[in-house]
């Protein structure tokens, strides 16, 4: 029983982190209509910013969220405005080419990181990185718990923004029907560029939250691009609620697979679920909800 | 008609170009291919090996090079993936036209690339890839009698022998009754774990379980909890460097204390392991193939020169392997006396019998293997942030404290 509970808790905590990575990708998917294959690499950039702030300025990884989010937001806005948007504008260019552009951006980011930071593995050591809370026989890893709480706060904030503010309504409108949104006086161009920044900013937050539990090197990105991709499909393309569910499902399924089947098949479990969803719920988990 | 004119122009241009490039071959540098993971998750290992190759090359060239010509290494990046390794090898052979190749880091990549070298009859001196089948001709559809048709040579011991030094320590000092084996699920990890299982059975140690994981995981706790449940006296782990660091960190978080944590080389001897695992790396044992304090001529000098040039904590056995491979290459080329064809270099490799910073190198045949360098292995332990040689006893430079008081060490 202890093992079962421990597995469930670990899965949930990891799932929370996955969810926030997935939401970023799904937002971009919803509005821009492309899979952002540079997602993991942007996460990597955020992790390096967090690491530099911790290493040279002594800023706590969690506090640095307040810096990484705006830095990555501005950076991603730039990418979106000068690299992605020109391609989206031209209708003669196939959406596949925009996706290829994100692949290119990803590769350049990785090599830049390698040029600046070399391939050394980095990690942060804070007073709490190695600490755990023990509740009866279940251990909760402190950094993961903090990450989970911050992830919830950010998600709630995002939902409030999407549902209550003008900007949020404009984003949802653009995602649902770009032309109708245009007719209603929403500048779809502005919203498209902004959403890429917003999705990347969430990704950046995930990067800062991930660093204390994981480690960092220039090629860390692809692992998480794949995870985000699976979550986006699991949740149903473009659905934020679906992405949360998808993240949690993936985290729990992986952890249970690792405990009860074999850790060697951890990734396989996630991908099998991915296939099952594609076959039996082609619309993803969002079909189960009304949002 | 147009196409034909076009073809004629292109072909004649190619012809002229090839004449042109043939003409100036005599005095230029001698190029030897090196296959390493320079990007991707294993880039850290690749970087250490490349640095060592370069260090050796500079030394060889300042000492007069090879018959007055400079030695040059052509690096190709295998990114840690077998398919990329194959095409990198093809490029070295058909585009760069190197007569001989060395390097080869991960087992899966090295084996895939070795098949290409074998097919093209270009000698491949493996310096790190350790799965046994790399030097077993039967895996290349040859027999052990076919030494003259087999183009793969290996300087490092195969993974099944990594733990031979450790066996001595376990049999004479620790005498554990049970072990749990964790390994990463590529060729290196799987074969390393299987080999240790055999040694454990030979020593009468009960194997409580054997579990695999895929490299790059965030959360190793399910695995560690499964191991903890079976209460083994020691853990044996085959991992690359950052998995190793996370495994030890999370074992500490779970407060999991078997009598011994033993790594199978690879990640556990890298300075990056200590840096990233921090306190949790202390008192972890590892099998190793080399240590700078071993009584091998040049070992200490190599270690110091490396630190002086590249800084940091200095190389572990991976660097020494690369440096040794470079010296073997230089030795082979010198003995080739101007005939740098693949066939002649292969003949020279067969006759190799020399001393390197990594130990003596001589390619012999035993068991199912041929062209394999036979070596001793050792046991090291992290003690207060330094990697100390603790076994065999007569070479050790530190005292092996046993049993280990984990509560005290992890609490500090």
Interface residues (C-beta under 8 A of the other chain):
Chain A: X3 X6 X7 X10 X14 X110 X111 X114 X118 X119 X120 X121 X122 X123 X125 X130 X131 X132 X139 X141 X210 X213 X214 X215 X217 X218 X219 X223 X255 X258 X259 X262 X263 X264 X266 X267
Chain B: X39 X40 X41 X43 X44 X46 X47 X185 X211 X212 X213 X214 X216 X217 X218 X219 X220 X221 X222 X223 X225 X226 X229 X241 X242 X245 X246 X249 X250 X252 X253 X254 X255 X272 X275 X276 X278 X279 X280
